[in-house]
Amino acid sequence: MSDKLAKPVIRAMMWMALGGFTLSAMNALMRQLTGELPPTFAQCMRYVFGLAVMLPLLLKHGVHHYKPNHLKGHLLRGFFHAAALTLFFLALPKIPLTDTTAIMFTQPVFVMIGAALILREVVSRDRWLAALLGFAGVGLVLLPHMQASTGNWSLVMLAASPLFAASFLINKALTRHDRPEVIVLWQNITVTAYMIPLAMPYWASPDTRQWFMLASCGVLGTLAHIFMTRGFALADISVLQPLRFLDLLWASLFGFLMFGALPGDTAILGGVIILSATLWIAHREKRQ
């Protein structure tokens, strides 16, 4: 890979890693909130606050500056993302944070298959190998924790994975038509619109601490999606997917800081494999 091509790819990887860290911080807060508030309400308010974060930019630059060039794509992406989030947040308070993140690591496989079949990206052998190594690391993390009491909720979480993959594939396609800020704004608009009818029957009255946490989730979630969308605009989505495996390390960190959950030996070994796969594919992409 030439230096001119390598630099955008490395920058894209940095954006994706930063987005994963920020998203993991948000998920840790949301895990706490969905144990205290109805999940659909918490999810809806996270996107309401995300929309509020974008409002100053909308007022500064004007509505015309954020007019999408492919409205149908944004509506479709919002539908898939809202459906995925509904399943995700229903299961989130029932499963340990590291397990949640590990189950979501089936996403890169779905995304890479979709990138090859739908976006017609060339998925190299190295990328497939990195994804499979990361998947093996995920298996090690999950192995001790797939208990009968959480088995059904693990399946609910797993069902969200292909829906998230569809959302990210549409996101990548939309970067060909719209700027990252436009894509994230319309994600907030569409998901909020889809979620309000689901949240209304479970409307709640959060206390001051919970409102602050919901607002923080709105800020973190919006920033995370801006970071990841910038990454999608710079490189093939298939090369960025192994970076998602780093999220397991972030989830372990936040799980310890917020819930006192320490990863076991197999989780540590799995994390080493995941990190190795991520660093290896970054090195290979820079050289090719």
Secondary structure by P-SEA (a helix, b strand, c coil): ccaaaaaaaaaaaaaaaaaaaaaaaaaaaaaaaaacccaaaaaaaaaaaaaaaaaaaaaaccccccccccaaaaaaaaaaaaaaaaaaaaacccccaaaaaaaacaaaaaaaaaaaccccccccaaaaaaaaaaaaaaaaaacccccccaaaaaaaaaaaaaaaaaaaaaaaaacccccaaaaaaaaaaaaaaacccccccbbbbbcaaaaaaaaaaaaaaaaaaaaaaaaaaccccccccccccaaaaaaaaaaaacccccccaaaaaaaaaaaaaaaaaaaaaaac
